[in-house]
Amino acid sequence: MVGGDNGGMRWLRFVVTGLALLAAAPRLGAQFQLRFDPERNLWSIENSVAGAVFQLTPEGTFELRSLTNKTSDDVWTPPPGVRCSPIRFRLEDAVFDENTAYRLVRQSSGASVRRSYRHVIELADLGGIGRILVELEMYEKQPVLRYRVRFQNLRPQTVRLLAADMLAWSFDDRGKTFRSFHVNQWVRGGSLGNFEPITRTLNPNGAPVSLFTGAYGQHCTWLALRDEEDRGLFAGWEFDGRANASARRLESASRLDLSASIQELNRPLAPNATFQVPAAFLGVFRGDWDEAGFRTQRFAEAALTRQLPGGDFPWVIWDSWKYQTGLHEVTLRHNAEIAASLGVEVFVIDLGWARQIGDWREDPAKFPSGLRALSDYVHSLGMKFGLHLPLAEAMKTAPVLRANPDWTSTESYGYFDAESLCLSHRPVRDWIVGEITRLVDDNQVDWILQDGENMVKRCTKTTHTHDPRDSNYSNAVDGLNAVVNAMLTRRPNVHWENCEDGGNMMTFNMVRNYVTSIAADDSGPMTTRQAIYGITYPFPPRYSDRYMGDEQLDTYITRSYLFGGPWILMNRLVQMRDEDLDLLKSEIALFKSFRNRIRDGRVFHLTARPAENRIDAIQSYHEETDTAIAFVFRPQAAAAFYRARLKGLKREGNYRVRFQEDRRLLTMTGAQIMDAGIRVDLSSMWMAEIIYVEPAAQAGGTGG
Ligand SMILES: [Zn+2]
């Protein structure tokens, strides 16, 4: 049960909704408990693994009472004498936070989408400024509280929101030392960031660990913390615009404070209009950073991510970028024929198919038969058809900017010499949604490779429909998100890949709109493995696609691209040697044989981040089948063998161990594999091995 606040008789279980729900879905009803105590204005939300309690106190403040990890009995409470509330935002002349007094207007509880339950708590401040809606929700088996705060302006005039915090939490540090963990994005072509994990010990004197997140920012919108006993918290925020996040510890006050504030918020809110602070989530875990990542990933797939585009995903994709913009339909047809014969599932035409950036009609010199004819041909070969689209860029000479020179954002980001467009200016948004709809329908497009440079542009123009001071929030929510959401509504079977010259908008809002995301852009094996290493802490494996440009192949190269989301080939298939195509074909079959298990599995980072002078290894454990797969790479490392101590297996289990290269067949217990490890021989440099671990009974074919 939950903390010391469980008063038994004094709790009022939500009866009507609960009974209706139990009738509809008894299995769900059994594990969730939503309760409201009207005497003490106390809300409890709880599933099988975690729970949280909030209160509207007699003083009128709305506060967290406790957050509990039920699997480890860890209870997180606010610091002594300190209030903690998820409400924290500021108007020009009023602050709404843990010290504000509210009254309860109404509240309700019930089931929601994707096996979740939620409390909806409607508060009003005592001065009659506004109404605050707090939504608290939990999902089946996920040790995570997801929440959002809305504010409705009840004044007769427009007010301005000047600050909002998506992560307004304070906890008692219990006198423990804390470490923090966060991950870079892909920044400036990888030169300033390639998903490096960053671990810090929180300074006990309050100096913060700071994150700069969102489009064109430095870090992914994710943060994990754990104390010396491995009691941990993780948090993510669902905002594509830029935000400043931090974690700090003040030992003298026993405080651990979190924050994630929207940058440069300056949002006008008309009478009765509502502002939504972007949703965020806070989870509990006990263990290491892999555990924090795993809990985050399972929650994201359960609660947030765009639905899988098919049962067998991630797909194998071919992309035309190795031809740069020198495209022609004849070459593309030849590539399509070979791609289909290799087992490629999506055929994507990258930059260069259009007359110019921003003029989204095919170039008739490159496509004399028309783009639709190529699309039809690709479909006739059994593949899906994809198009590259930097939707927020246009050349000065494109018809759209000749006709509307003012549609650019104040700042341009130099995407192949294009100007940047302001998507939060309504005419721009309407135009691009119309263009994408036309493109999709005319060419039967199945897949959109969204690209560009900084998807949340900066624009302070006074001539646009957005407020000139509201660039960041507006370009994220009213701009990019509005465009993509409009398309997902209009054409739900068209799937989107997130890319901005690499993964530079790695947010938990992004995963709601896109089925995958690029990690490193157009990089070699080492840079790619480094990217995959870091990105697979916060994000589910399918949000880590990899672009391989190599044309002379060996298994060290190909296997550097097999772990994670879609495998995207950029090589010019028509000029590759037969032996390379043969290898590619068998490696594609190999990728397909384990892609779903890696997608649904738990990632273990067995070594430090890949580097040229050492062996690196990454593992996936798939709980349903009790199988593991691990990739081991020897770059220019001196060591010729590696002892792979895999993780997550059942200690008493009997497993068969086999390899992709080595002919040994081993039978080992889980304990042996995890403690002593599996010896992996890597006789030469630039070698890659794959280890498969399967239950021995299953491997023996006895069907047990
Ligand atoms: Zn603008």
Boltz pocket constraint, residues with backbone or C-beta under 6 A from the ligand:
constraints:
  - pocket:
      binder: B
      contacts: [[A, 408], [A, 409], [A, 410], [A, 422], [A, 424], [A, 425], [A, 459], [A, 460], [A, 461], [A, 464], [A, 466]]
      max_distance: 6.0
